[in-house]
Amino acid sequence: MPRNVYSEINLHFVWHCKNSANMIKPATEQKIYDLIRNRALETKHLFVHEIGGTPSHVHLAVTVPPTIEPSRWIGAVKGGSSHDTNEQILVFDSGFEWQTGYGVVSFGTKDIPWVVDYIKNQKEHHRKGTIFDRLERSLEEEEG
């Protein structure tokens, strides 16, 4: 990236396990998040603010360089992390897989603390019904 570029591109991604299955178990949760983080950080000049979720889906907040194409980037992160999960963690005999769809929302730099807090407290938000709809939306492939 050229040195004469300034950007603040903050994105929140959300995506589900295949069929919205509860595949992210407490025993493997942190390892799966670490694998996602490692894949995300393969992109130079990218900063991961937070990653978290529930047994059925993941939230990821990042600041990205202006050189990435979000759809290609998240496709590579999802594909690589599911591959890594299947290679490094025995989750299910049928394999670990993400659903095709995802949601992405941009947010301002002043909102980083709020978005990070929201992601850190995903399980509580879902338990209490205090989810923020805009950050929960994802386009999910209909299963035939």
C-alpha positions in Angstrom: 0.0 0.0 0.0 1.4 3.4 -0.9 2.6 5.5 2.1 0.5 8.5 1.0 -2.8 6.9 1.7 -4.9 7.4 4.8 -7.9 5.4 5.5 -10.3 4.3 8.3 -12.3 1.5 6.9 -13.9 -0.4 9.7 -16.0 -3.5 8.9 -18.1 -5.9 10.9 -18.7 -9.3 9.4 -21.1 -12.0 10.6 -21.5 -15.5 9.2 -23.0 -18.8 10.2 -21.9 -22.4 10.4 -23.3 -24.6 7.7 -27.1 -25.0 8.3 -26.7 -22.7 11.3 -25.5 -25.8 13.2 -24.1 -25.3 16.7 -20.6 -26.4 15.6 -18.6 -24.0 17.7 -18.3 -25.8 21.0 -16.7 -24.3 24.2 -13.8 -26.7 24.0 -12.9 -25.6 20.5 -14.2 -22.0 20.4 -11.0 -20.2 21.1 -9.0 -22.3 18.7 -11.5 -21.7 15.9 -11.4 -17.9 16.6 -7.6 -18.0 16.6 -7.6 -19.8 13.2 -9.9 -17.1 11.8 -7.7 -14.4 13.3 -4.6 -15.9 11.8 -6.2 -16.1 8.3 -7.4 -12.5 8.6 -4.0 -11.2 9.6 -2.4 -12.6 6.5 -3.6 -9.3 5.0 -1.0 -6.6 5.5 -2.1 -3.4 7.2 -5.2 -5.1 8.6 -6.2 -4.9 12.3 -8.5 -7.3 14.0 -10.5 -5.5 16.7 -12.5 -8.5 18.0 -13.8 -11.9 17.1 -16.5 -13.8 18.9 -19.9 -15.3 18.5 -22.2 -18.1 19.5 -22.2 -21.8 18.8 -23.8 -21.2 15.4 -22.2 -18.0 14.1 -19.2 -15.7 14.2 -18.7 -11.9 14.4 -15.5 -10.2 13.3 -14.6 -6.5 13.5 -11.6 -5.3 11.5 -10.0 -2.2 10.1 -9.0 -3.0 6.6 -6.6 -1.4 4.0 -8.3 0.3 1.0 -6.7 -2.3 -1.3 -8.9 -5.2 -0.3 -12.2 -6.3 -1.9 -14.4 -7.3 1.1 -16.2 -10.2 -0.7 -13.0 -11.8 -1.9 -11.2 -11.2 1.4 -14.0 -12.7 3.6 -14.3 -15.6 1.2 -10.6 -16.4 1.7 -10.9 -16.0 5.5 -13.9 -18.3 5.7 -12.5 -20.9 3.3 -9.1 -20.9 4.9 -10.4 -21.0 8.4 -12.8 -23.9 7.7 -9.9 -25.8 6.1 -7.6 -25.1 9.1 -10.4 -26.1 11.5 -10.8 -29.5 9.7 -7.1 -30.0 9.6 -6.3 -29.0 13.2 -9.5 -29.7 15.2 -11.8 -32.7 15.1 -15.2 -30.9 15.4 -17.6 -33.3 13.7 -17.1 -36.5 11.7 -18.9 -34.8 8.8 -16.4 -31.9 8.8 -16.6 -28.3 9.7 -18.1 -25.9 7.1 -19.3 -22.3 7.0 -22.6 -21.3 5.3 -22.1 -19.5 2.0 -23.6 -16.2 3.0 -22.3 -13.4 5.3 -23.2 -10.0 6.4 -20.9 -6.9 6.4 -21.6 -3.5 7.8 -19.2 -0.5 7.9 -18.9 1.5 11.1 -17.2 4.7 12.3 -14.0 4.7 14.2 -15.8 6.2 17.2 -18.0 3.1 17.3 -15.1 0.6 17.6 -15.5 0.3 21.4 -19.2 -0.3 21.1 -18.8 -2.9 18.3 -16.0 -4.7 20.3 -18.2 -4.8 23.4 -21.1 -6.2 21.4 -19.0 -9.0 19.9 -17.4 -9.8 23.3 -20.9 -10.3 24.8 -22.6 -12.2 22.0 -23.8 -15.1 24.1 -25.3 -12.7 26.7 -27.0 -10.6 23.9 -28.6 -13.7 22.4 -29.6 -15.1 25.8 -31.3 -11.8 26.8 -32.7 -11.0 23.4 -30.7 -7.7 23.2 -29.2 -8.3 19.8 -28.6 -5.4 17.4 -30.3 -6.5 14.2 -28.0 -4.6 11.9 -25.0 -6.6 13.2 -26.8 -9.9 13.1 -27.9 -10.0 9.5 -26.3 -12.3 7.0 -27.5 -13.6 3.7 -27.7 -17.4 4.2 -27.9 -19.8 1.4 -31.1 -21.8 1.4 -30.5 -25.4 1.9 -32.3 -27.6 -0.7 
